[in-house]
Structure formats: structure tokens, C-alpha cells
Amino acid sequence: MNLFKLISDLEQADPEFLDRINPRRQAFKYLGHAGKKVTAAAVPAILASFFNRAYGQTVTDPVQKVLTLALQLEYLEFHFYNTALNTSGLIPSSETNGITTIRNDEAGHISALRGVLGTNAPSYLVSDFDYSGGGGSGVGPMASALVPNGAGNANGALFFAAGQAFSDVGQRAYKGGAPTLNTTGTKDILEAALNIHSVEARHNSHFRTVRRAIAANAIGTATAAAVSPYDNAPKSWINLIDNGGPTAPNNSKPASAVYGAGNPAGTYPADSNTSQAGIPLVSGTYSAEAVSEAFDEPLDPGTVQTIALNFTSAAGKLKGLFQQTF
Amino acid sequence: MSHNVSPGSQPHETGLDRPLYTPIKRRSFFMYAGATAGATALVLAGCKDDDNNDPSRIDVGSGDGGILNYAYALEQLEAAFYAQVRTSAYYTASGTPAAIKQVFDDLALHEAIHRDFLRGALTANSITPLQDLKPDFSSIDFASLNGILTAARTFEDTGVAAYNGAGRYLSNNAFLALAGKIVSVEARHAALIRDMITYNSFVSSDVVNTFSPTLPANATTAYTGAGTPSLTPGNGNPVAGAERSRKPQDVLNSVNNYLASGSKLSASSFS
């Protein structure tokens, strides 16, 4: 392979090629340094990285970053539900169909997002995640969520609690990313993301319905009563901040940031927000609880990544999972 | 019959029914009358036929204001529906479970809050809100839980598909963000209503493009999106595992079945 001839040919076909792989036109110098240290076998990999830098808009395209974060979140959810479905005795029989459907939806979202991202789409294994919530330690507060009848996990209670938290992070993240996708050239991508976003919200509603039923010892039914303050027996919508969300076996609130404010809080308020577009909505007719339930709030990508890194293993961190710069 | 949860939210009309304290001289009266006639002619000249060429339909308008008024119309309808549910034979029967009544109470509040918020947002942005719409719920069976849930499912699923399809027409990202805050709550409603009708139907194939993944044989092989059907997003193509958004006029063609004559809508700018 004549590398220098190939680059020369590319430059003739595309005069800006060298500018785009290296704005200071030091590509050959860079290559020269690299060439001293690599074997011939590594050359195709170097070429691939050059082409990605030149045509992938890897670091400059905000749309791509939003979609990549969305894809990473879909992998987080997909592997969690897929692992649960493959763990005998974890999911009660009345819930198997629902969780299978949710897993398949997430696989569809992965398929769709990869279709948009193309060759730049990363992929992740189940070993890239730490579902204990320990950020790679494997012994975080949610460690028994995938253990049948583990601590706090009778009837899969902790599994459904984690599913609620993951899908709420998902719906808040898509909501936060939507404005970035709203450009003239990406309206179809925006609409696709909106059509995924509402499915995440439907999943979340179902997780909450299941948790209400587990709390009432009525699993497999949809009309068990929600119980204030809604952390253990939630409504199908978010009441204020749901008292910090589900409680872990060690009595911590590992999902509290899921319902809290993002950054800046003015744009990404906590779910207890009662004012929209500068209009305060609490009145003699409408309580703060009702107003907070009527609106879900977006979350910024930085806060989403901070939350998700708690569920990322050392292997995932090495791959850059949930570590984009926004 | 229009039901509003919050009568206090209705526009104030004080001033219109007050007597005129200053008598108008006859010549002045004709001066005003002439000016009004001229203004009316100007207004009529400014009207143009919409694509439906149906003068009985109210058009939601164009641009971001048109989409906001479209959302306002849908929320008016949903709020009126749940208000009527709360006075229905089913809801008021002595044996109706408290947990089910609580669901309808919440839904009625959420939709009324959406309606009143959108009206406030329209006014705050100097966009004239659509008139108060008169619903026609004569096709709905309010006496049975199934009748109510079936209609609720239609309204909620339609609402989600409507917001998802409207987002692309918004140029102001503040409005897009607001639509996003509302649509996920509508999706929560839809999922619960569906689970109440048939358990585990919260994302059935009539609202979501179901997808069957072809999973890798082992945990060391990455899943990269294989499965059926193979769908390519873009150009309005369906998206795997995602809902099916609908265009405003398509939505209104369905919604008009629940609006009385004189309140039926069109969205001629968003085709």
C-alpha cells in the first residue's frame, strides 16, 4: 500500500482534505512521527482514524454528540433488561412480556441511532456497565437489582426501581437534546428522536405501574393505589421529585439526581418545577403537586453523564463511555 | 357542552357589557360605523381560502403560533373530556374504586393545567389564542369504564402522535422544549390507560413500530442493531421501536369527530 500516494490522490480529489485532517497542514509531519513507531500491520488502523477525523465530524458536530449520548443510554438500558430476561427467577411471569417488549424497543432504538450515526457509532458490551451503581466497583447500592430475591428484590422490586430510574434518565436526556437536533437539515432526525422519546416515557409509566402493584402485593394489575410520598409506590407520572425516587437496600437514594436539577438549573430544573416559560402555574385550583406532575423536565448532557457514570464499569470508562465533552 | 376544571381561568369579559356613559352624538356614530365597515372590508380582503375550502373550519394558523394554537386545541379537548368523565355515571357510582377515580382526577388536572398554560403562553407571546372550542362527545359511552378508557386511549395516543409530529414545525427552541415537557406526560397517560384496558399493552404495535432483534450468541459480541424489520430512519420512514408521529391536518381529521359544528379545525399551513 502506498500511503503517501493515496493521500496525494485524495488531496487532488478533495483540495481541502489536508486542511480537514489537520488544519495546520502538519499531517505529513504527524504521520512521519507515527510511522517510526508502528509496524506495517497497524497502518490500516491509522488510516481509519484519519478518515474518521476527516469525514466523521467527530468532535465538532453537536448533533452527533447528542445522538451518541442517546445511543450510549440505549445500550445501558438494553443490556440491563436483556440480562434480567436471561436471569431465571428474576422477573415475575406476569411481567415477562412487558420487559421483553421494552428490551426489544431499546434494541430498535440502537438500530435506528446506529443507522443515523453510521460508521461513527460506538457499540458496548454488557461488561461495559456496572449495574450495581458502583461506578466500576461492582458493589454499589443497586447490586442486588439483577439477583433473584436478592436484598430488596422480592418480585424484582429493585430491578423495576432501576428500570424506572434508567428510563426517566432517558426521557429527560432526549428532552434535553431535542433543541440541538432542531436544525433545518436534521428535522427528520429530530422527529425520529421525538418518536423514541415518547416511547421511553411510556416504558417509564409502565415501570411505575408495576412498582405500585408490587407495593400493593397486586402484581400484574394496573390500578393499584399510588401511595404518598411516591418513592416506593409511585404514580405513573412524576410527583414533585418523588421523594428522591426509589430507596436502595442500604437506605440510600441512588436515583435522587435523576429527579433533581441539571445545569444550569434555570434551563434544566428539578422535576418539582411549578413554573413554565416564566408563568407560575400554582393557584387555588392547581396544587404544586398537580402542576409538577403535568410537566416532565429536561436534563443537560453533563448531568446525564454524571448519573450514568455510576453505572459504567472500568472497561466502559476505558472506551470513553459517558465521557463526551459538551 | 363544555366543562372547565378551572372557571377562574376563563378570559375576563368585564367592560364589554358596561353601559356607555358618554352619549355618542349622531354624526359621531356614523363616523364610527363607517370606519368599522371599512375595517371589516379590510379583514375580509385579508382572508384567503384554505386548502379545505371549508369556511366552517377554524384554521389554527401558521408558524410557531399555529402549532401552539394546535396544541391548545388538543388540550382544550382533552381537558373537556376528563372534566366530563368526573361527572359521568361511571365515576359518580358508589362502587367505583378510589384508585381509578384518583387516576381520572390526576388526568383532568394535568390536561386543564396544559390548557391554561398554553393559553397563557400564547397571550404572553402576543399570539391570539384560538376560541373556546365546543366538544361533541356524543359518541362516547361515559357510563362504563371500558367506554371511558377506550375514548381516553384515543385522545392520549392521538395527543402523543400530534406533539411528535408537530415538533419539526417549531422554529423557537423554547417552544420545542415546552412541547417536550408536555408530550412525555401525555405518553405516561397513554401507557397507563392502555395497561388498564389490556395489561402490558403500553407500547403495542398499533402505536409503536415493534422490532425483533437478532441477538448475538454471547456476551463478548456486541449487539449492533440487527433485527426485523430493517428500518432506515429519515424521509419520514418509520423508526424501529419508536412511535408513529402524525401530521397536524391528519390529526385534526380524527379530532374533528369530537368537535361540534363551528368548532371543527384545519391546519392548512402544516401539510
HADDOCK unambig.tbl for C-alpha pairs under 7 A between the chains (distance, minus, plus):
assign (segid A and resid 97 and name CA) (segid B and resid 200 and name CA) 6.95 0.50 0.50
assign (segid A and resid 98 and name CA) (segid B and resid 200 and name CA) 5.24 0.50 0.50
assign (segid A and resid 104 and name CA) (segid B and resid 211 and name CA) 5.95 0.50 0.50
assign (segid A and resid 104 and name CA) (segid B and resid 212 and name CA) 6.01 0.50 0.50
assign (segid A and resid 104 and name CA) (segid B and resid 213 and name CA) 6.26 0.50 0.50
assign (segid A and resid 105 and name CA) (segid B and resid 210 and name CA) 6.72 0.50 0.50
assign (segid A and resid 105 and name CA) (segid B and resid 211 and name CA) 6.35 0.50 0.50
assign (segid A and resid 105 and name CA) (segid B and resid 241 and name CA) 4.13 0.50 0.50
assign (segid A and resid 106 and name CA) (segid B and resid 241 and name CA) 6.69 0.50 0.50
assign (segid A and resid 107 and name CA) (segid B and resid 213 and name CA) 6.17 0.50 0.50
assign (segid A and resid 107 and name CA) (segid B and resid 225 and name CA) 6.35 0.50 0.50
assign (segid A and resid 108 and name CA) (segid B and resid 211 and name CA) 5.64 0.50 0.50
assign (segid A and resid 108 and name CA) (segid B and resid 225 and name CA) 6.90 0.50 0.50
assign (segid A and resid 108 and name CA) (segid B and resid 240 and name CA) 4.46 0.50 0.50
assign (segid A and resid 108 and name CA) (segid B and resid 241 and name CA) 4.59 0.50 0.50
assign (segid A and resid 109 and name CA) (segid B and resid 240 and name CA) 6.06 0.50 0.50
assign (segid A and resid 109 and name CA) (segid B and resid 241 and name CA) 5.77 0.50 0.50
assign (segid A and resid 110 and name CA) (segid B and resid 225 and name CA) 5.69 0.50 0.50
assign (segid A and resid 111 and name CA) (segid B and resid 224 and name CA) 6.76 0.50 0.50
assign (segid A and resid 111 and name CA) (segid B and resid 225 and name CA) 3.83 0.50 0.50
assign (segid A and resid 111 and name CA) (segid B and resid 226 and name CA) 6.77 0.50 0.50
assign (segid A and resid 112 and name CA) (segid B and resid 232 and name CA) 6.83 0.50 0.50
assign (segid A and resid 112 and name CA) (segid B and resid 233 and name CA) 6.32 0.50 0.50
assign (segid A and resid 112 and name CA) (segid B and resid 239 and name CA) 6.30 0.50 0.50
assign (segid A and resid 112 and name CA) (segid B and resid 240 and name CA) 6.07 0.50 0.50
assign (segid A and resid 115 and name CA) (segid B and resid 232 and name CA) 6.47 0.50 0.50
assign (segid A and resid 116 and name CA) (segid B and resid 233 and name CA) 7.00 0.50 0.50
assign (segid A and resid 123 and name CA) (segid B and resid 222 and name CA) 6.28 0.50 0.50
assign (segid A and resid 123 and name CA) (segid B and resid 224 and name CA) 6.55 0.50 0.50
assign (segid A and resid 124 and name CA) (segid B and resid 222 and name CA) 6.13 0.50 0.50
assign (segid A and resid 125 and name CA) (segid B and resid 219 and name CA) 6.69 0.50 0.50
assign (segid A and resid 125 and name CA) (segid B and resid 220 and name CA) 6.58 0.50 0.50
assign (segid A and resid 125 and name CA) (segid B and resid 222 and name CA) 5.49 0.50 0.50
assign (segid A and resid 126 and name CA) (segid B and resid 219 and name CA) 6.69 0.50 0.50
assign (segid A and resid 175 and name CA) (segid B and resid 177 and name CA) 6.92 0.50 0.50
assign (segid A and resid 175 and name CA) (segid B and resid 180 and name CA) 5.85 0.50 0.50
assign (segid A and resid 179 and name CA) (segid B and resid 173 and name CA) 5.48 0.50 0.50
assign (segid A and resid 179 and name CA) (segid B and resid 176 and name CA) 6.75 0.50 0.50
assign (segid A and resid 179 and name CA) (segid B and resid 177 and name CA) 6.80 0.50 0.50
assign (segid A and resid 187 and name CA) (segid B and resid 168 and name CA) 5.61 0.50 0.50
assign (segid A and resid 188 and name CA) (segid B and resid 234 and name CA) 5.24 0.50 0.50
assign (segid A and resid 188 and name CA) (segid B and resid 235 and name CA) 6.37 0.50 0.50
assign (segid A and resid 188 and name CA) (segid B and resid 236 and name CA) 6.59 0.50 0.50
assign (segid A and resid 189 and name CA) (segid B and resid 234 and name CA) 6.59 0.50 0.50
assign (segid A and resid 190 and name CA) (segid B and resid 168 and name CA) 6.90 0.50 0.50
assign (segid A and resid 191 and name CA) (segid B and resid 164 and name CA) 6.49 0.50 0.50
assign (segid A and resid 191 and name CA) (segid B and resid 165 and name CA) 6.78 0.50 0.50
assign (segid A and resid 191 and name CA) (segid B and resid 167 and name CA) 6.93 0.50 0.50
assign (segid A and resid 191 and name CA) (segid B and resid 168 and name CA) 6.41 0.50 0.50
assign (segid A and resid 192 and name CA) (segid B and resid 239 and name CA) 6.35 0.50 0.50
assign (segid A and resid 194 and name CA) (segid B and resid 164 and name CA) 5.55 0.50 0.50
assign (segid A and resid 195 and name CA) (segid B and resid 164 and name CA) 6.05 0.50 0.50
assign (segid A and resid 195 and name CA) (segid B and resid 242 and name CA) 5.07 0.50 0.50
assign (segid A and resid 195 and name CA) (segid B and resid 243 and name CA) 4.72 0.50 0.50
assign (segid A and resid 195 and name CA) (segid B and resid 244 and name CA) 6.57 0.50 0.50
assign (segid A and resid 195 and name CA) (segid B and resid 245 and name CA) 6.55 0.50 0.50
assign (segid A and resid 196 and name CA) (segid B and resid 242 and name CA) 4.64 0.50 0.50
assign (segid A and resid 196 and name CA) (segid B and resid 243 and name CA) 6.54 0.50 0.50
assign (segid A and resid 198 and name CA) (segid B and resid 183 and name CA) 6.95 0.50 0.50
assign (segid A and resid 198 and name CA) (segid B and resid 184 and name CA) 5.40 0.50 0.50
assign (segid A and resid 198 and name CA) (segid B and resid 187 and name CA) 5.74 0.50 0.50
assign (segid A and resid 199 and name CA) (segid B and resid 242 and name CA) 6.11 0.50 0.50
assign (segid A and resid 199 and name CA) (segid B and resid 243 and name CA) 6.58 0.50 0.50
assign (segid A and resid 201 and name CA) (segid B and resid 184 and name CA) 5.39 0.50 0.50
assign (segid A and resid 201 and name CA) (segid B and resid 187 and name CA) 5.85 0.50 0.50
assign (segid A and resid 201 and name CA) (segid B and resid 188 and name CA) 5.79 0.50 0.50
assign (segid A and resid 202 and name CA) (segid B and resid 187 and name CA) 5.35 0.50 0.50
assign (segid A and resid 202 and name CA) (segid B and resid 188 and name CA) 5.18 0.50 0.50
assign (segid A and resid 202 and name CA) (segid B and resid 191 and name CA) 5.14 0.50 0.50
assign (segid A and resid 202 and name CA) (segid B and resid 202 and name CA) 6.46 0.50 0.50
assign (segid A and resid 202 and name CA) (segid B and resid 203 and name CA) 6.91 0.50 0.50
assign (segid A and resid 205 and name CA) (segid B and resid 188 and name CA) 4.92 0.50 0.50
assign (segid A and resid 205 and name CA) (segid B and resid 191 and name CA) 6.18 0.50 0.50
assign (segid A and resid 205 and name CA) (segid B and resid 192 and name CA) 6.48 0.50 0.50
assign (segid A and resid 206 and name CA) (segid B and resid 191 and name CA) 6.58 0.50 0.50
assign (segid A and resid 206 and name CA) (segid B and resid 192 and name CA) 6.75 0.50 0.50
assign (segid A and resid 206 and name CA) (segid B and resid 202 and name CA) 6.92 0.50 0.50
assign (segid A and resid 221 and name CA) (segid B and resid 199 and name CA) 6.94 0.50 0.50
assign (segid A and resid 222 and name CA) (segid B and resid 195 and name CA) 5.91 0.50 0.50
assign (segid A and resid 222 and name CA) (segid B and resid 196 and name CA) 5.40 0.50 0.50
assign (segid A and resid 222 and name CA) (segid B and resid 199 and name CA) 6.85 0.50 0.50
assign (segid A and resid 223 and name CA) (segid B and resid 99 and name CA) 6.37 0.50 0.50
assign (segid A and resid 223 and name CA) (segid B and resid 100 and name CA) 6.47 0.50 0.50
assign (segid A and resid 223 and name CA) (segid B and resid 196 and name CA) 6.86 0.50 0.50
assign (segid A and resid 224 and name CA) (segid B and resid 99 and name CA) 6.55 0.50 0.50
assign (segid A and resid 225 and name CA) (segid B and resid 99 and name CA) 4.93 0.50 0.50
assign (segid A and resid 236 and name CA) (segid B and resid 188 and name CA) 6.31 0.50 0.50
assign (segid A and resid 236 and name CA) (segid B and resid 192 and name CA) 6.90 0.50 0.50
assign (segid A and resid 237 and name CA) (segid B and resid 185 and name CA) 6.84 0.50 0.50
assign (segid A and resid 237 and name CA) (segid B and resid 188 and name CA) 6.32 0.50 0.50
assign (segid A and resid 285 and name CA) (segid B and resid 6 and name CA) 6.49 0.50 0.50
assign (segid A and resid 290 and name CA) (segid B and resid 109 and name CA) 6.57 0.50 0.50
assign (segid A and resid 290 and name CA) (segid B and resid 110 and name CA) 6.63 0.50 0.50
assign (segid A and resid 291 and name CA) (segid B and resid 113 and name CA) 6.83 0.50 0.50
assign (segid A and resid 294 and name CA) (segid B and resid 110 and name CA) 4.72 0.50 0.50
assign (segid A and resid 294 and name CA) (segid B and resid 113 and name CA) 7.00 0.50 0.50
assign (segid A and resid 294 and name CA) (segid B and resid 182 and name CA) 6.93 0.50 0.50
assign (segid A and resid 294 and name CA) (segid B and resid 185 and name CA) 6.31 0.50 0.50
assign (segid A and resid 295 and name CA) (segid B and resid 181 and name CA) 5.06 0.50 0.50
assign (segid A and resid 295 and name CA) (segid B and resid 182 and name CA) 5.36 0.50 0.50
assign (segid A and resid 295 and name CA) (segid B and resid 185 and name CA) 6.31 0.50 0.50
assign (segid A and resid 296 and name CA) (segid B and resid 181 and name CA) 4.67 0.50 0.50
assign (segid A and resid 296 and name CA) (segid B and resid 182 and name CA) 6.71 0.50 0.50
assign (segid A and resid 296 and name CA) (segid B and resid 184 and name CA) 6.68 0.50 0.50
assign (segid A and resid 296 and name CA) (segid B and resid 185 and name CA) 6.53 0.50 0.50
assign (segid A and resid 297 and name CA) (segid B and resid 181 and name CA) 5.74 0.50 0.50
